[in-house]
């Protein structure tokens, strides 16, 4: 049977010839999509239209190798993403820590001012204490404690 004589309308949906499955089940890792592999194999079969066992061996090998290539690409992408995210995290931690230390005294007073405006009137007096507790790496100074105690 010649490949040229077959019409493209004969194949409605990519299907895997029964003989191709004689090479065994696909070698899929846990979490890989068997339906996606079957679709890849079906599309290759539809394109090649095997006429003998040699074509079927070729199709099985090509599908397996293409699947492995796609697997390696997914792994490479995942590793690149993880490396990039870790580098970004290290950069941000370094930048935020160094920049925060330059501005921590202003941050605490700014936070206290915001809290005073947002808290109910009966709690506004505790804004400085809350700001000191919320601001990382800052300690409640005795002067802020005295002013909060005096206003209470």
N, C-alpha and C positions, 0 to 999 in steps of 0.2 A: 504494500500500500504506500503510495507516494504522499509525502507531506503536502505537496502543492495541490493535490487533488481534493484534499479535505477542505470543507468550507468552514469559515470562522463562525457561521451561524449554528453549527452543530454543537458547539460548547456554550451552553447557556450560562453556567456558573463554573468556575474553576473547580475541578474535582480531581482527586488523586486516584490514578488507576490502581486497581486491586493488586496488580503485580508489583508496584513500587513498595507496597507495605511489606513485602517479603524480606526486605533488608532490615527489618526490625523496627521497634518503636523509635521515635525521635529521642535524642539524648538531651532532655530538657532538665534544667536545674530547678530546684524548688522556687516557686513564685513566678516562673516563666509561663507565658500564655500558650498553651497547647493549640488553641484555636488559631492564634496568630501564625504559629508554625505551619499548621495545616493549610492556612490561606496562602502563605508563601509557597509552599510545595505545590498547591493547586495552581497557582498562577504560573509557576515555572513549567508545570506539566502542560498547561493550556498554551503557553508560548512555544514550547519545544515540540509538543505533540509526538510523544515517543512511538516508534514503530517496532522496536525490538528491545531485547534485554540490555544491549549496550547503551541505548538512549536512556533506559530506566536507571542504569547504574550512574550514568552521567548526571541525571536529574537528582538522584538521591545524594550524590556527592556535592553538587552545586548548592542544593538546598541546605545541607548540613554546614557547608563552609560559609554560606551567606549568613546563616543563623548565628554561627560562631563569631563572625565579623561584627554583626549587629550587637551581640552580647559584649564583645570587647569595647565597642563604641559606648555602650551604656555604662560599662564599668569605668572607662576613662572619663566620661562626663561626670559621673558621680564623684570620682576621686578629685577631679579638678574643682568641682563645686565645693567639696569639703575643705580642700586646701585653701581656696579663696575665702571661704567663710571664716576659717580659723585665722587667716592673716588679717582679715577685716576686723575680727573681734580683738586681736592683739593690738592693732593700730588704734581702734576706738578706745580701748581701756587705757592705753598709754596716753592718748591725747586728752581724754576726759579727766584722767587723774592729774595730769600736769596742769591742765587749764583750770580745773576745779581748785587746785591748791593756790592758784594765783587769785582767785575770786571768792574763796569760801567765806571770808568775813562779810562780804557784800551780799552773798547768797543768803546767809542766815537772816540778815536784817531785811532783805527784800522779801523773803518768805514770811517773816513775822508781819510785815506790813500787809501782805496779801491776806494772811490769815485774819488779821484784825478787821479787815474790810469784809471778809466773807463769813466769819463766825457770827453766831447770834450774840447780841449785846452782853448777855450774862457770861459768855465764854470768851469774849474778846480779850479779857485781861490775861488769859493763859496763852495767847498767841506766841509770845516770845519763847516760852517754855516748849511749846509744841514745835516751833521752828528749830530750836536747838536740838530737840530729840529727832527730828526728821532729817536735818542736815547731816550728811555723813562726814565723819572725821572732824566734827566740831564738838566742842565741849561747852556745857552750860557755864557761863562765867558767873562769878559771884555778883557782879554788878547787875547782870540781867535778872538773876534770881531775886536780888534785893528790890529792883524796880517792879518786878511782878508781884512780889510779896507786899510791897507798899501799896500797890494799886488794888490789891485784893482786899 
